[in-house]
Structure formats: C-alpha cells, structure tokens
Amino acid sequence: MKIHGKLIIIGGAVDKGSFSETDLDKNAAKNLNFFEEGILKRVIEESKHKEQSRIEIITTASKIPKEIGPEYVKALSYLGANNVDVLNIEKREEAMLPEVLERLKAADVVMFTGGDQLRLTSILGGTAFHDILLDKYLNENFIYAGTSAGAAAASNNMIYQGSSSEALLKGEVKITSGLGLIDGVIIDTHFVQRGRIGRLFQAVVGNPKVLGIGLGEDTGLLITNGKQMEAIGSGLVILVDGREIKDTNLTQVEMGQPISINHLVTHVMSKHDTFDLDTFKMTIKSSQYV
C-alpha cells in the first residue's frame, strides 16, 4: 500500500519531562533549541503549500503548552510560515470535539511537541482525532512532524520510560503502544546527548525484527512512503538492527540483571544519508568509495 503522507521525526532538545529524568532546565525559551533553521525549513519545504501550508502545533505532550506553543509559532514565522496555530488538547473528550476535528482535517502539517509521550498516547490514542490523523497520513499529502515525545510516539512500539544508566538491566526499559504511523521500528530521542544506546539495545533484543532508531538532538529523519528514510539536521541518527543477533541471555537472567547480546548490527547516519526499510540498505551520501 502506498502511503501518501510524510513522517518527520526529530530528536528534540530538552523535552520537559519525558521518561523519568528530572535534571531539566526550566527555562523553556532558552532550551527550545530544536528550532534550528535546517529541520524546520525542511518541514515547510516538504509541505503541500510550502509557506502557505496550514500548520497546527499540538502541545498535548507538554506540561508547559503555553510556553512551548508560541515558541513554535515564532520560529515558523521567522521562516516565512504564517498560517500556524497552536492546538492544545488536554483531555480525551477534547480530542472528539467537532471544532478540533475540523482543524485537524484542514491541516497540511501537524507538529507534535516534546514532553511525555505516554501523556500523548493516553489522551489521543483511540479517539476520533487519532483516526483522522492516521487517515490523513495514509491518504493525503500531509506531514506528521514530531520532536522528542512527538517522535517517540509516532511508531507502533513506543519506549516511555527507562534510565539511561541502567538501560541494559533486564526490565529497566518500559515499552507500550504508540500512535501507529509506522510499523517495524522503535524510536528513542535525545539519543547521543543522554547516552541512551543501551535502552535501544534492550528494546531491539526483545524483538529483533524491530529496527531501533536513535535520534540525536537537532537531528531527524524524513520518511516517505513509510520506508524511505533520509537523515536531516546537524547530528547523528543511530540505527540498531537485531536481525543478525546470534545469542543473548535475555530469557535466562533475573529482572534487574545485565543483558548480554552477541552480534548486534549498528549503522550511523548523518545529513542526507538514506536507509530503505524494505531492503535494510543504507546509502552514505558522501561516501569515500564512490
């Protein structure tokens, strides 16, 4: 099935409460530095009507929506996009209101902010808003963009908790269902900066068919037709492929004990590199061997 929409997932910066970490600076304006021109500009360029596209900022994941929403509007306005508004849905019943659903139907782009991805899925999951979102992504020239929590929630499988320092202890990484825009992957954010590679290793060893995607800050993936991934932004994307795992002690150790994994394959992508989810082949844009 051809997917007509595009998915843009971004590693974020400070996310105001994702997972169980508490050492977050409370100065939102200072830390919303995922408003880098490269990624946001690309969102606009990929959208149906470019600078005239109707963009809705969804702040549901955030505990400080009144601070975060206007920062997005300001950043997008700076890049020439002025048909932008903030849609904060705080309760499930609000995700079924006719006026809210009409705004979603009229949108060319929705951009989900950072925060707590479990809050995002528990409020929106299974609502009329969620149904329309999936339908637009599958059938229209539409963009789902998400940063931090908004990125983590995009896939079927979603990491929602897990300490970076104890990530390779059995049971430390918690996984639930996401919004379901893309299957066969699991996404982690703030990846390089917060040392979260162990979390992705544990997520993949539990189901090696799922490709782990670790997004660095100010870094993302543009995914077209549900399978063609292009790295965007200034940092790194780490891919963890578990299909060739030869051995693990996952089912033999007790909860809280270290996990061993033999032969886990990783790829490192930077700007303009591509990866095909059908063939699992990566192409380095500036290869030294071409």
C-alpha positions in Angstrom: 0.0 0.0 0.0 1.3 3.4 -1.0 1.5 5.9 1.9 0.8 9.4 0.6 1.9 11.3 3.8 5.4 12.1 5.1 6.8 11.5 8.6 9.4 13.8 10.1 10.7 12.6 13.4 13.2 14.8 15.4 15.4 14.1 18.3 14.5 17.3 20.1 16.4 19.1 22.8 15.2 19.5 26.4 11.8 17.8 26.4 10.3 18.9 29.8 9.6 15.6 31.4 10.0 12.6 29.0 10.8 9.3 30.7 12.0 9.5 34.3 14.7 12.1 34.1 14.4 15.2 36.3 17.5 17.3 35.7 15.9 19.5 33.1 16.4 23.3 32.8 13.1 25.1 33.4 13.9 28.0 31.1 11.8 26.8 28.1 12.7 29.6 25.7 16.4 29.0 26.3 16.2 25.3 25.7 13.8 25.0 22.8 16.9 24.9 20.5 15.4 22.3 18.2 14.1 25.3 16.3 17.1 25.1 14.0 16.6 26.5 10.5 17.6 23.3 8.7 14.9 21.0 10.1 12.0 23.4 10.4 12.8 24.8 7.0 12.7 21.3 5.6 9.3 20.7 7.2 8.0 23.8 5.4 9.6 22.8 2.1 8.1 19.3 2.2 4.6 20.5 3.0 1.8 20.7 0.5 1.6 24.5 0.2 5.1 25.5 1.4 5.0 28.8 3.4 1.2 28.9 2.9 0.6 25.5 4.4 -1.8 25.2 7.3 0.3 24.1 10.3 -1.2 23.0 13.7 1.2 22.8 16.7 0.0 20.0 19.0 1.2 20.6 22.6 -0.6 17.8 24.3 2.6 16.0 25.4 3.9 19.1 27.2 3.3 20.3 30.8 4.0 23.8 29.7 2.0 24.2 26.5 1.5 28.0 26.9 5.3 28.5 26.7 6.2 25.9 24.1 3.3 26.7 21.6 4.2 30.3 20.9 7.9 29.5 20.5 7.0 27.2 17.6 4.7 29.9 16.1 7.5 32.4 16.4 10.1 30.1 14.8 8.0 29.1 11.9 7.0 32.8 11.3 10.7 33.6 11.1 11.0 31.1 8.3 8.0 32.6 6.4 5.2 30.3 7.5 2.4 32.4 9.0 -0.6 30.1 8.7 0.3 28.5 12.0 -1.8 28.0 15.2 -1.5 26.1 18.5 -3.9 23.3 19.3 -3.6 22.1 22.9 -5.7 19.0 23.7 -5.5 18.3 27.4 -8.4 15.8 27.8 -9.7 12.9 25.7 -13.1 14.5 25.3 -11.4 17.5 23.7 -10.0 15.1 21.0 -13.5 14.4 19.9 -14.8 18.0 19.7 -16.1 18.9 16.2 -14.1 22.2 16.1 -10.9 20.3 17.0 -11.5 17.7 14.4 -12.2 20.3 11.7 -8.9 22.0 12.4 -7.1 18.7 12.0 -9.0 18.0 8.7 -7.9 21.4 7.4 -4.2 21.0 8.4 -1.4 20.3 5.9 1.1 19.7 8.8 0.7 18.8 12.4 3.8 19.2 14.6 3.8 17.4 18.0 6.0 18.9 20.6 8.1 17.3 23.3 7.1 16.3 26.7 5.7 13.0 27.9 4.9 10.5 25.1 2.7 8.4 27.5 0.6 11.5 28.1 0.3 12.0 24.3 -0.8 8.4 23.6 -3.1 8.1 26.6 -5.0 11.3 25.7 -5.2 10.9 21.9 -5.0 7.1 21.4 -8.2 5.6 20.0 -10.0 8.9 19.7 -11.6 10.4 16.6 -8.6 12.8 16.4 -6.3 9.7 16.2 -8.4 8.1 13.5 -8.4 11.2 11.3 -4.7 11.7 11.9 -3.9 8.1 10.6 -6.3 8.5 7.6 -4.7 11.8 6.6 -1.2 10.3 6.8 -2.1 7.3 4.8 -4.2 9.0 2.1 -3.2 12.7 1.8 -0.2 14.9 1.0 0.1 15.5 4.7 3.0 15.8 7.2 3.2 14.4 10.7 6.2 16.1 12.4 7.2 15.2 15.9 10.0 16.2 18.1 11.2 14.3 21.2 7.9 12.8 22.7 6.2 13.6 19.4 8.8 11.5 17.6 8.9 8.6 20.1 5.1 8.3 19.9 4.9 8.0 16.1 5.6 4.3 15.8 3.6 1.2 16.8 6.0 0.3 19.6 7.0 3.2 22.0 9.6 3.5 24.7 8.1 5.5 27.5 10.4 5.0 30.4 13.9 3.8 31.3 17.0 5.2 33.0 20.0 5.6 30.6 22.5 4.4 33.2 20.6 1.1 33.9 19.2 0.5 30.4 20.9 -2.9 29.9 19.5 -4.3 33.1 16.6 -6.6 32.3 13.2 -4.9 32.8 14.5 -1.3 33.0 13.1 -0.2 29.7 9.3 0.1 29.5 7.5 -0.2 26.1 3.9 0.3 25.2 1.9 1.1 22.0 2.4 4.4 20.2 0.2 6.2 17.6 1.0 3.7 14.9 2.0 5.8 11.9 5.0 3.5 11.2 5.5 -0.2 11.9 8.7 -2.2 12.4 10.6 0.4 14.2 11.1 1.8 17.7 12.3 5.3 18.3 14.4 6.9 21.0 15.3 10.6 21.2 18.0 12.9 22.7 20.0 9.8 21.9 23.6 10.7 21.7 23.5 13.5 24.3 21.8 11.4 27.0 23.7 8.1 26.3 20.5 6.1 25.5 22.0 3.5 23.3 21.5 0.8 26.0 17.8 1.5 26.0 17.6 0.9 22.3 19.7 -2.3 22.6 17.2 -3.7 25.1 14.2 -2.7 23.1 15.6 -4.5 20.0 16.9 -7.6 21.7 13.4 -8.3 22.9 12.1 -8.3 19.4 14.9 -8.3 16.8 12.6 -7.8 13.9 12.1 -4.2 15.1 14.7 -1.6 13.9 15.8 0.7 16.6 16.1 4.3 15.7 18.1 6.7 17.9 17.7 10.4 17.1 20.3 12.9 18.2 19.3 16.4 19.1 18.7 18.8 16.2 18.6 15.7 14.1 15.8 13.8 12.4 14.5 11.5 9.7 12.3 12.4 6.8 10.4 9.2 6.0 8.5 9.0 2.7 6.1 6.2 1.6 6.6 4.6 5.0 10.0 3.2 4.1 12.5 5.6 2.6 14.4 7.4 5.4 16.7 10.4 4.9 18.7 11.9 7.7 18.2 15.6 8.3 19.7 18.1 10.7 23.1 18.6 12.2 23.7 15.5 14.2 23.6 11.7 14.1 21.0 9.0 13.7 21.9 5.6 15.1 20.1 2.5 13.7 20.2 -0.8 15.6 19.4 -3.9 13.6 18.9 -7.0 15.6 18.1 -9.5 12.8 21.6 -11.0 12.9 21.8 -11.4 16.7 23.5 -14.8 17.4 22.9 -15.1 21.1 21.6 -13.4 24.2 20.9 -14.3 27.9 17.7 -12.2 27.9 15.4 -15.1 29.0 17.9 -16.7 31.4 18.7 -13.8 33.7 16.5 -12.4 36.5 14.9 -9.0 36.4 17.5 -6.3 37.1 20.4 -8.3 35.9 22.7 -7.3 33.0 21.8 -8.4 29.5 24.4 -9.9 27.1 23.9 -9.7 23.3 26.2 -11.2 20.6 26.4 -9.7 17.1 24.1 -6.6 17.2 24.5 -4.6 14.0 24.5 -0.8 14.1 24.6 2.0 11.5 25.4 5.6 11.9 23.6 8.2 9.6 24.4 11.8 9.1 22.8 14.5 6.9 21.4 13.3 3.5 22.3 9.6 4.2 19.4 7.3 3.3 18.1 4.0 4.6 15.5 1.7 3.0 13.2 -0.1 5.4 12.3 -2.7 2.8 15.8 -3.8 1.9 17.6 -2.6 5.1 20.2 -1.0 2.9 21.9 2.3 3.9 23.5 4.7 1.4 26.1 7.2 2.5 25.6 10.4 0.6 29.3 11.4 0.6 30.8 8.0 0.5 34.6 8.0 0.2 34.3 4.9 -2.1 32.2 6.5 -4.8 
